[in-house]
Amino acid sequence: MAFWYDWDWVAAEAGFNRVLSLNPGDAFTHGNYAWFLLNRRRFDECLHEIGVAISLDPLMPLFYGWSVGLYTAVGRYDDALSMFARAVEIEPTSICPTSTRAWPTCSRAISTRRRRH
């Protein structure tokens, strides 16, 4: 709540740390914490946390879909495309792969266009 609705960064981080100290195997919290860290521009930690979420629940397409968005946001388009491929491999009809399919390609195109102009 503190992160998604209140934007209270201090309370949000304290909350994530508290939940993860009580249940370090909570993949969903690791995934949400990754989004928090992205928002705080802590990119290496962000990618680490989504990796933890995936390692804890490697068959959850949601986490691969999230990782597509996170890798795209930090400019790692090849990694984003790899995660997209993995999400499709796990669950081809899931909304996550379908809804995130264009992110890396569009972001790469925008980035390339910006460099040219």
Stockholm file with secondary structure:
# STOCKHOLM 1.0

chainA/1-117         MAFWYDWDWVAAEAGFNRVLSLNPGDAFTHGNYAWFLLNRRRFDECLHEIGVAISLDPLMPLFYGWSVGLYTAVGRYDDALSMFARAVEIEPTSICPTSTRAWPTCSRAISTRRRRH
#=GR chainA/1-117 SS CIIIIICCHHHHHHHHHHHHHHCTTCHHHHHHHHHHHHHTTCHHHHHHHHHHHHHHSTTCHHHHHHHHHHHHHTTCHHHHHHHHHHHHHHCTTCHHHHHHTTHHHHHHHHHHHHHHC
#=GC SS_cons         CIIIIICCHHHHHHHHHHHHHHCTTCHHHHHHHHHHHHHTTCHHHHHHHHHHHHHHSTTCHHHHHHHHHHHHHTTCHHHHHHHHHHHHHHCTTCHHHHHHTTHHHHHHHHHHHHHHC
//
